Amino acid sequence: MKFPFFIALRHIFSKHKLSYTSFLSILSVIGLSIGVCALLLTMGILDGFERELVKKVVGFDAHIRIRTMYQFTLANPEKVDSMLETMPEVRYIIPYVHAGAMIKHENKLEGVIVEGIDPDDISKSVSVLDYINEGGFEKEINGKPCILLGMKLAEKLGVNIGNKVLLIYRSKDAGIFSKMKIKEFVVGGIYESGMSDYDDVFVYVPLKSAQSLFNLGDKLSGYQLILVDPMKAKKISREINNELGFPYIALSWMDLHQNLIRWLEVQRLPIMMVFSLILAVALFNLSSSLTMIITEKKRDIGILRSFGLNSRQLISIFGIEGLIIGLLGFGIGCILTIILAFIQNRYGIVQIPQEVYFMSKLPIHLSVENFVIGGFITIVLSLIFTIYPTKKSTKLSPADCVRYE
């Protein structure tokens, strides 16, 4: 064991009693642990919140939607098919129908957005099946087409699994006296995502039933694309738009939710800055603790200097002390973070309003990347904040240190 490391350990960990120096070191470790825990938890909450929101948003809108501008149906789908087949980034190509209608049960009537999609494709395209509380989504139930609707809409209509509802549609071009198209469906499943924009208005029916309701024949509203990498959706949508041109339009999930994406980007920086102040306070506490340790160990420093301890070795002693405190603080902070994150994710102690944030409990996602970044920042800053105390120690002369001893 090298001499500076040995002296640093003796300063921090006293074998005989809890000295003032050891007490200061313990306070520094505790403060640094709390600062590290606050920073890592903040990063975990921001990541968890973003992942959960993106998961739900992408889960209901697919990665990219291709449709025709100003038209109800997709023009020349063969052209789109041939172009998409040449794109290796596209994992699934799913046809869909999307239109507005009215839903009726007994004397209750509500406006809805009907999403027609094949039951075999829905698990590939959207994650609505993950949020089903009751039932499921099939093509038919007792000879009638199935419909999947949100919990809030089901409560408004007063329907349960197995109840029959009517979907009513009349074309915008139809005259005043034209007949409305009415089709009967059986409620096969009820989902609850926590996003009122979807739970209140989105209903899912089999693709063929939607085509029949809206008098489309074999026509489609467009295609939903599921990519190998959803984060490349914006880039690929631009490529599709450049290739197809007018009147086609490809919209990524980022384009459809620009306000949400911008809000997530804007709120990250100020929140990180605020919680980083806790770590900054802990680091200033580390610097002041080392200064107090040097003051208390003034006599020891004088004796060591009189025995030939040079400035470089003296700097090493207090630099090692700062490094040890930084490592201990980071390690304990990591353990606290993992424990608190596990408790929150498992038991949901911190609740948030689902109507506002699309989720009922605060999610925490811990990543190795955040721990590595947090550890690097903590260790580097711990060493930086030892510069002033260590420089102060080198200015002490042996004669001044032991003059009154």
C-alpha positions as CSV (number, residue, x, y, z in Angstrom):
1,M,0.0,0.0,0.0
2,K,1.4,3.3,-1.1
3,F,2.1,5.9,1.6
4,P,-0.4,8.6,0.4
5,F,-3.2,6.1,0.1
6,F,-2.4,4.7,3.6
7,I,-2.6,8.2,5.2
8,A,-5.8,9.1,3.3
9,L,-7.5,6.0,4.7
10,R,-6.3,6.8,8.2
11,H,-7.8,10.3,7.9
12,I,-11.2,9.0,6.7
13,F,-11.5,5.8,8.7
14,S,-10.2,6.0,12.3
15,K,-9.7,2.6,13.8
16,H,-10.0,3.7,17.4
17,K,-12.9,6.2,17.6
18,L,-15.1,8.5,15.6
19,S,-12.9,11.5,15.2
20,Y,-14.0,14.9,14.0
21,T,-12.2,14.1,10.7
22,S,-14.1,10.8,10.3
23,F,-17.4,12.6,11.2
24,L,-16.8,15.2,8.4
25,S,-16.0,12.4,5.9
26,I,-19.2,10.6,6.8
27,L,-21.3,13.8,6.4
28,S,-19.6,14.4,3.0
29,V,-20.4,10.8,1.9
30,I,-24.1,11.2,3.0
31,G,-24.5,14.5,1.3
32,L,-22.9,13.2,-1.9
33,S,-25.1,10.1,-1.8
34,I,-28.2,12.2,-1.5
35,G,-27.1,14.4,-4.4
36,V,-26.2,11.4,-6.6
37,C,-29.5,9.7,-5.7
38,A,-31.5,12.9,-6.5
39,L,-29.7,13.3,-9.9
40,L,-30.1,9.6,-10.9
41,L,-33.7,9.5,-9.9
42,T,-34.5,12.7,-11.8
43,M,-32.9,11.2,-14.9
44,G,-34.8,7.9,-14.3
45,I,-38.1,9.7,-13.9
46,L,-37.6,11.8,-17.0
47,D,-36.6,8.7,-19.1
48,G,-39.5,6.7,-17.6
49,F,-42.0,9.4,-18.2
50,E,-40.8,9.9,-21.8
51,R,-40.7,6.2,-22.6
52,E,-44.2,5.6,-21.2
53,L,-45.7,8.5,-23.2
54,V,-43.9,7.6,-26.4
55,K,-44.9,3.9,-25.9
56,K,-48.6,4.9,-25.6
57,V,-48.5,7.5,-28.4
58,V,-46.7,5.2,-30.8
59,G,-48.9,2.3,-29.7
60,F,-52.0,4.1,-30.9
61,D,-50.7,5.8,-34.1
62,A,-48.1,3.3,-35.5
63,H,-44.7,4.6,-36.6
64,I,-45.8,6.1,-39.9
65,R,-49.2,6.6,-41.6
66,I,-49.5,6.9,-45.3
67,R,-52.6,8.4,-46.8
68,T,-53.8,10.7,-49.6
69,M,-54.2,14.4,-49.0
70,Y,-57.8,15.8,-49.3
71,Q,-59.2,12.3,-50.2
72,F,-61.1,9.8,-48.2
73,T,-59.3,6.8,-49.8
74,L,-55.8,6.0,-50.8
75,A,-55.1,6.8,-54.5
76,N,-53.3,4.2,-56.5
77,P,-52.3,1.8,-53.7
78,E,-50.3,-0.4,-56.1
79,K,-47.7,2.5,-56.5
80,V,-47.4,2.7,-52.7
81,D,-47.0,-1.1,-52.4
82,S,-44.2,-1.3,-54.9
83,M,-42.3,1.5,-53.3
84,L,-42.6,0.1,-49.7
85,E,-41.5,-3.3,-50.8
86,T,-38.1,-1.9,-51.6
87,M,-37.6,-0.4,-48.1
88,P,-35.8,-2.7,-45.7
89,E,-36.4,-0.3,-42.8
90,V,-40.2,-1.2,-42.9
91,R,-41.1,-4.3,-40.8
92,Y,-44.8,-4.4,-41.3
93,I,-47.2,-2.8,-43.8
94,I,-50.8,-2.8,-42.4
95,P,-53.8,-1.5,-44.4
96,Y,-56.4,0.5,-42.4
97,V,-59.6,2.5,-42.7
98,H,-60.0,5.7,-40.6
99,A,-63.2,7.7,-40.5
100,G,-65.7,9.4,-38.2
101,A,-69.1,8.0,-37.3
102,M,-71.7,7.9,-34.6
103,I,-72.1,5.1,-32.1
104,K,-75.5,4.4,-30.5
105,H,-76.7,2.2,-27.6
106,E,-80.3,2.4,-26.5
107,N,-81.0,6.1,-26.3
108,K,-77.3,7.2,-25.9
109,L,-75.4,8.6,-28.9
110,E,-71.7,9.6,-29.1
111,G,-69.4,10.7,-31.9
112,V,-66.4,8.4,-32.5
113,I,-63.4,7.8,-34.8
114,V,-63.6,4.3,-36.3
115,E,-60.3,2.5,-37.0
116,G,-60.7,-0.4,-39.3
117,I,-57.9,-3.0,-39.0
118,D,-57.7,-6.7,-39.4
119,P,-57.6,-8.5,-36.0
120,D,-54.6,-10.5,-37.2
121,D,-52.7,-7.2,-37.8
122,I,-53.7,-5.2,-34.8
123,S,-51.1,-6.7,-32.5
124,K,-48.4,-5.8,-35.1
125,S,-49.6,-2.2,-35.6
126,V,-51.0,-0.8,-32.3
127,S,-50.6,-1.8,-28.7
128,V,-54.3,-1.3,-27.8
129,L,-54.5,-5.0,-27.0
130,D,-52.1,-4.5,-24.1
131,Y,-54.6,-2.2,-22.4
132,I,-57.7,-4.4,-22.7
133,N,-59.4,-4.8,-19.3
134,E,-62.1,-7.2,-20.5
135,G,-62.7,-9.4,-23.5
136,G,-60.7,-9.2,-26.7
137,F,-60.8,-8.3,-30.4
138,E,-62.1,-10.8,-33.0
139,K,-63.6,-10.7,-36.4
140,E,-67.0,-11.9,-35.4
141,I,-69.0,-12.8,-32.2
142,N,-72.1,-14.9,-32.8
143,G,-72.2,-13.9,-36.5
144,K,-71.9,-10.2,-35.8
145,P,-68.7,-8.1,-36.3
146,C,-66.8,-7.3,-33.2
147,I,-66.0,-3.8,-31.9
148,L,-63.3,-2.7,-29.4
149,L,-63.9,0.5,-27.5
150,G,-62.4,2.6,-24.6
151,M,-63.5,2.4,-21.0
152,K,-64.7,6.0,-20.8
153,L,-66.8,5.6,-23.9
154,A,-68.2,2.3,-22.6
155,E,-69.2,4.1,-19.4
156,K,-70.9,6.9,-21.3
157,L,-72.9,4.4,-23.4
158,G,-73.5,2.1,-20.5
159,V,-72.3,-1.0,-22.4
160,N,-70.5,-4.2,-21.3
161,I,-69.0,-7.2,-23.1
162,G,-71.5,-8.9,-25.3
163,N,-73.8,-5.8,-25.7
164,K,-74.8,-4.7,-29.2
165,V,-74.2,-1.2,-30.5
166,L,-74.9,0.6,-33.7
167,L,-72.4,2.5,-35.9
168,I,-74.0,5.2,-38.0
169,Y,-72.4,6.8,-41.0
170,R,-73.5,9.3,-43.6
171,S,-71.2,10.6,-46.2
172,K,-70.4,14.3,-46.3
173,D,-71.5,14.4,-50.0
174,A,-74.9,12.8,-49.2
175,G,-78.0,14.9,-49.5
176,I,-80.3,15.9,-46.6
177,F,-82.8,13.1,-47.4
178,S,-80.2,10.4,-48.2
179,K,-80.2,7.3,-46.0
180,M,-77.6,6.8,-43.3
181,K,-75.6,3.6,-43.3
182,I,-76.2,1.6,-40.0
183,K,-74.3,-1.5,-39.0
184,E,-74.6,-3.5,-35.9
185,F,-71.6,-4.6,-33.8
186,V,-71.1,-6.7,-30.7
187,V,-68.8,-5.3,-27.9
188,G,-65.9,-7.8,-27.8
189,G,-63.4,-5.9,-25.7
190,I,-63.0,-2.7,-23.5
191,Y,-59.6,-1.1,-23.2
192,E,-58.2,1.6,-20.9
193,S,-55.0,3.3,-21.9
194,G,-55.3,6.4,-19.6
195,M,-55.2,8.7,-22.7
196,S,-58.6,10.4,-22.9
197,D,-58.0,11.5,-26.5
198,Y,-58.2,7.8,-27.4
199,D,-60.3,6.2,-24.7
200,D,-63.2,8.6,-25.3
201,V,-63.4,8.4,-29.1
202,F,-61.4,5.6,-30.7
203,V,-63.2,2.4,-31.6
204,Y,-61.7,-0.5,-33.5
205,V,-63.5,-2.8,-35.9
206,P,-62.4,-5.4,-38.4
207,L,-61.1,-4.0,-41.7
208,K,-63.8,-5.6,-43.8
209,S,-66.6,-4.3,-41.5
210,A,-65.2,-0.8,-41.7
211,Q,-65.0,-0.9,-45.5
212,S,-68.6,-2.1,-45.6
213,L,-69.8,0.6,-43.2
214,F,-68.2,3.4,-45.2
215,N,-69.1,2.0,-48.6
216,L,-65.5,1.6,-49.6
217,G,-65.5,-1.8,-51.3
218,D,-61.9,-2.9,-51.3
219,K,-60.5,0.7,-50.9
220,L,-58.4,1.8,-47.9
221,S,-57.7,5.0,-46.1
222,G,-54.0,4.2,-46.1
223,Y,-51.2,2.1,-44.6
224,Q,-49.7,2.0,-41.2
225,L,-46.0,1.3,-41.2
226,I,-44.1,-0.4,-38.4
227,L,-40.4,0.2,-38.6
228,V,-37.3,-1.7,-37.4
229,D,-36.2,1.4,-35.6
230,P,-39.1,3.8,-34.6
231,M,-36.7,6.6,-33.8
232,K,-36.0,6.8,-37.6
233,A,-39.6,7.5,-38.4
234,K,-39.2,11.1,-39.3
235,K,-36.3,10.5,-41.6
236,I,-38.1,7.6,-43.4
237,S,-41.3,9.6,-43.7
238,R,-39.4,12.3,-45.5
239,E,-37.9,9.7,-47.9
240,I,-41.4,8.4,-48.6
241,N,-42.8,11.8,-49.3
242,N,-39.9,12.6,-51.6
243,E,-40.4,9.4,-53.5
244,L,-44.2,9.4,-53.8
245,G,-44.9,13.1,-54.0
246,F,-48.3,14.7,-54.2
247,P,-51.1,13.8,-53.4
248,Y,-49.6,11.2,-51.0
249,I,-48.4,12.2,-47.5
250,A,-46.5,10.1,-44.9
251,L,-46.7,11.3,-41.3
252,S,-44.5,9.9,-38.6
253,W,-45.6,9.6,-35.0
254,M,-43.3,12.6,-34.3
255,D,-45.2,14.7,-36.8
256,L,-48.5,13.8,-35.4
257,H,-47.5,14.7,-31.8
258,Q,-45.1,17.6,-32.3
259,N,-46.3,19.5,-29.3
260,L,-45.8,16.6,-27.0
261,I,-42.3,15.9,-28.4
262,R,-41.3,19.5,-28.0
263,W,-42.7,19.6,-24.4
264,L,-40.6,16.6,-23.5
265,E,-37.5,18.1,-24.9
266,V,-38.0,21.5,-23.3
267,Q,-38.8,20.3,-19.8
268,R,-35.8,18.0,-19.5
269,L,-33.1,20.7,-19.2
270,P,-34.6,23.0,-16.5
271,I,-35.5,19.9,-14.3
272,M,-32.0,18.5,-14.6
273,M,-30.5,21.9,-13.7
274,V,-32.6,22.2,-10.6
275,F,-31.8,18.8,-9.3
276,S,-28.2,19.1,-10.2
277,L,-28.0,21.9,-7.6
278,I,-28.4,19.2,-4.9
279,L,-25.3,17.5,-6.2
280,A,-23.5,20.9,-6.4
281,V,-24.3,21.6,-2.7
282,A,-22.9,18.2,-1.8
283,L,-19.7,18.9,-3.7
284,F,-19.2,22.2,-2.0
285,N,-19.8,20.4,1.3
286,L,-17.0,18.0,0.2
287,S,-14.6,20.9,-0.4
288,S,-15.4,22.5,2.9
289,S,-15.0,19.2,4.7
290,L,-11.5,18.6,3.2
291,T,-10.6,22.2,4.2
292,M,-11.7,21.4,7.8
293,I,-9.8,18.1,7.7
294,I,-6.6,20.0,6.6
295,T,-7.1,22.5,9.4
296,E,-7.5,19.7,12.0
297,K,-4.6,17.7,10.7
298,K,-2.3,20.8,10.5
299,R,0.1,19.3,13.1
300,D,0.2,16.0,11.3
301,I,1.0,17.8,8.0
302,G,3.8,19.7,9.7
303,I,5.3,16.5,11.1
304,L,5.1,14.7,7.7
305,R,6.6,17.7,5.9
306,S,9.5,17.8,8.4
307,F,10.1,14.1,7.6
308,G,10.4,14.9,3.9
309,L,6.9,14.6,2.5
310,N,6.9,16.7,-0.7
311,S,4.0,18.8,-2.1
312,R,3.1,16.2,-4.7
313,Q,2.6,13.5,-2.1
314,L,0.6,15.9,0.0
315,I,-1.7,16.7,-2.9
316,S,-2.1,12.9,-3.6
317,I,-3.2,12.3,0.0
318,F,-6.1,14.8,-0.1
319,G,-6.9,14.0,-3.7
320,I,-7.3,10.3,-2.8
321,E,-9.5,11.3,0.1
322,G,-11.8,13.3,-2.2
323,L,-11.8,10.3,-4.7
324,I,-12.7,7.8,-1.9
325,I,-15.5,10.1,-0.6
326,G,-16.7,10.5,-4.2
327,L,-16.7,6.8,-4.9
328,L,-18.5,5.9,-1.6
329,G,-21.0,8.7,-2.2
330,F,-21.7,7.5,-5.7
331,G,-22.0,3.8,-4.7
332,I,-24.4,4.5,-1.9
333,G,-26.4,6.9,-4.1
334,C,-26.7,4.2,-6.7
335,I,-28.0,1.7,-4.2
336,L,-30.5,4.2,-2.8
337,T,-31.6,5.0,-6.4
338,I,-32.2,1.3,-7.3
339,I,-34.1,0.6,-4.0
340,L,-36.4,3.7,-4.4
341,A,-37.0,3.0,-8.1
342,F,-37.9,-0.6,-7.4
343,I,-40.4,0.4,-4.6
344,Q,-42.0,3.0,-6.9
345,N,-42.3,0.8,-10.0
346,R,-43.5,-2.1,-7.9
347,Y,-46.0,-0.4,-5.5
348,G,-46.7,2.9,-7.2
349,I,-46.4,5.0,-4.0
350,V,-46.2,8.3,-5.9
351,Q,-49.4,8.8,-7.8
352,I,-50.1,11.3,-10.6
353,P,-53.4,12.4,-12.2
354,Q,-54.1,10.0,-15.1
355,E,-56.3,12.6,-16.9
356,V,-53.3,14.9,-17.3
357,Y,-50.2,12.7,-17.6
358,F,-51.8,9.6,-19.4
359,M,-50.6,7.4,-16.5
360,S,-51.6,6.8,-12.9
361,K,-48.2,6.3,-11.2
362,L,-44.8,8.0,-11.7
363,P,-42.6,5.7,-13.8
364,I,-38.9,5.3,-13.3
365,H,-36.6,3.8,-15.9
366,L,-33.0,3.3,-14.8
367,S,-30.4,2.8,-17.6
368,V,-26.7,1.8,-17.5
369,E,-25.9,4.9,-19.6
370,N,-27.3,7.2,-16.9
371,F,-25.3,5.5,-14.2
372,V,-22.1,5.7,-16.2
373,I,-22.7,9.4,-17.0
374,G,-23.6,10.1,-13.3
375,G,-20.5,8.3,-12.1
376,F,-18.2,10.1,-14.4
377,I,-19.6,13.5,-13.5
378,T,-19.5,12.7,-9.7
379,I,-15.9,11.4,-9.7
380,V,-14.6,14.2,-11.9
381,L,-16.3,16.9,-9.9
382,S,-15.2,15.3,-6.7
383,L,-11.6,15.6,-7.8
384,I,-12.1,19.2,-9.1
385,F,-13.6,20.3,-5.8
386,T,-10.5,19.0,-3.9
387,I,-8.2,21.4,-5.8
388,Y,-8.6,24.3,-3.4
389,P,-8.1,22.3,-0.2
390,T,-5.1,20.5,-1.5
391,K,-3.4,23.7,-2.8
392,K,-4.0,25.2,0.7
393,S,-2.3,22.2,2.3
394,T,0.9,22.7,0.2
395,K,1.3,26.3,1.5
396,L,1.6,25.2,5.1
397,S,5.3,25.2,6.3
398,P,6.5,22.7,8.8
399,A,7.6,25.4,11.2
400,D,4.2,27.1,11.2
401,C,2.4,23.8,11.7
402,V,4.2,22.7,14.8
403,R,5.2,26.1,16.3
404,Y,2.6,25.9,19.1
405,E,2.5,22.2,19.5
